[in-house]
Amino acid sequence: FDDLLSLPPAEWLVKGIIRRNESSFIFAEPACYKTFIVLDLALSVATGTPFLGHFPVNRKGKVFYVLSEGLNTASHRILAWSQERGIPVPGGDSFAISRALYD
């Protein structure tokens, strides 16, 4: 317990939404735009732009996104986000995508 008490305070990656170096889960009823929300969060962190256009990203960071659904429409969603925000799709090691195993 003393080791836990000696840890530095948690740092918000996106204030009030997600902390740095922690895992988070989003779950809800089907067809309520979870994928769009998470994709916006991932791209916002990768580019350092406000999440949902409102919540500041405190620190731009590298994102590894595991695509577990919507394989055939992911590129359209990412391009639409880029066009709507007027921001180029992040590349290099700032935003990497891996698809989950299908079959």
N, C-alpha and C positions, 0 to 999 in steps of 0.2 A: 504494500500500500504506500509506503514511503516513496518508492520509485514513481508511482503515479502522481503523488503530490509534487514531486520535483519537476514534472514535465512543464514546458512552457504553455501558456494559455493557447487555446485553439484559435487558429487564424481563419477568418472567413475568406473563402475564395470568391463567392458571390454572397454578399451580406444578407443574412437572414434566410438563405436558401441552401447553401452547401459549404461545408468547411474543407479546408485544405488537408490533404493526407487522411481523409476518412472515406469510407464507402457509404453510399446512399442507395436507396431503392425507391422507385416510383411504381406504385401499383394502383389500379383503379378498374372500373368496369371496362369491358371492351368498347372500342370505337369512341373513346373520349379524348383522342388526340395526344396520348402519352408519347408516342413516337415523335410527334412534332415538337412537343415541349422539350424532350430530352435532346433532340437534335439541335434545337435553338440554344439550349444550355451548353452543349458541347462546342458548337461553333462560336458562341459568345466567348467562352473561355479561351478557345484557340486564337481568337482575334483580339481579345481584350475589349470587346464592345459590350454594352449593357444587355443583359439577359432580358428577353421580352421587350427590349427597347426601354426598359425602366430600371432594372436592378443593376447597379454598377458591379463590374468585375474588378475585384481588388488587385488581382495579379493575373496577367496573361499567362497561360500555361499550355503545356503539351497535352493533347487529348488522344486517347486510343479508344475508338468507338467500335464496339462489337455489334455488327448489324445482324440482328436475329430475326428480322421480318422485313418485308417490303424490299427485297433485293432488287426487283425489277423497277422500282420507283424511287429508290434512294437518290440516284443522280439527279432526278427531276426535283426532288425536295431540296437538295443541297443547292442546286442552281437557282431555284426560286428564292431561297433564303438570301443568297448572294445578291440577286437582282433587287429584291425588296430592300435590303439594307444598303445597297450601293457599295458593297465590300467584296473584294475578290475572295474566291474560295481559298481557304488557307491550304498551304501545301508544305512540302518538305517534311520535317519531323514535328511540325506544330499540330497537324491533324492527320492521323492515320486511321484507316478503316480496315477492319477484318470482318469477313462474313463468318457467321456461325456455321457449323456443319449442317448441311441440309441432306436429307435422304432418310 
